[in-house]
Every structure is written in structure tokens, then in C-alpha cells.
Amino acid sequence: MKNLASERTRLGLKQAEAASKLAVSPKTLAKYESEPASMPGDFIIRACRFYSCNAS
């Protein structure tokens, strides 16, 4: 995964739409997009599945 924001943009989603689909609040997704080190492992797995990419 290049980064969350670029994957979200690639799919044409707004932050609130992606947050809803990833089962987090828009505020939480914004934090994960700006501070990737703060993402818990279960979210990384969920995001990779949603965006059809890997975690590298």
C-alpha cells in the first residue's frame, strides 16, 4: 500500500466515505493517513483487503 490517502483517492472516495467502509470515524482515518505508525494491525489488514493491496 503506497499510503492510505493515495489509495482512497485512487478509488475516488472522500475521507468520510472510506472511513465508513473501513469501520472507523473520519477523524480516526485522518489520523491514520497523517500518522501511519499509529495504525493498529487489525486496521492495516482491513485496509489492505478493502483497497486490494499489500502492506508494503
N, C-alpha and C positions, 0 to 999 in steps of 0.2 A: 504494500500500500504506500503510494507516494506520500500522501498525507490526507487527513480526513477532509479538509476543505476542498482540495482539488478533486477528490473522488465524488464529493457531494455535488460540486459544480459540474463535473463530467456528466452526472445523471440529470442535471438541470433542476436540482432540488434547492429550495430555500432551507435555511438552517432549521426553522421550526418544523418543516415537513420531515426532514431527515431525523430530527430529534424524536418526533412522534413514532416513526417507523423503527427507530433503534431503542425505543422504550426508555428514553431519558428526557429530562427537561431541556428546553432550548438553552438555558443558562449553563447546564452541565455540558452539553455538546460544545458550546462556545469555549468553555474552559478546556475541554479535551483538544479542540482544534488549535488553541493557542499554547497549550502546555501538554504536549503528547506524553510526557513522562508521568503525568497524573492519571492516565487511563488504567483502570484495573484490567486484569487478564480476561475476565469474562466479557467485558465490553469489547476488547480487541477481537476476540473470537466472533462475537455477534456482528461487529462492523465488517470484518473480513467476509463473513458469509453474505451480508447484505450487499456489500459493494463488489462481490465476486472477485476478490483479490487475496493476496497473502500479506503477512505481517512484516515483510522485509522492506 
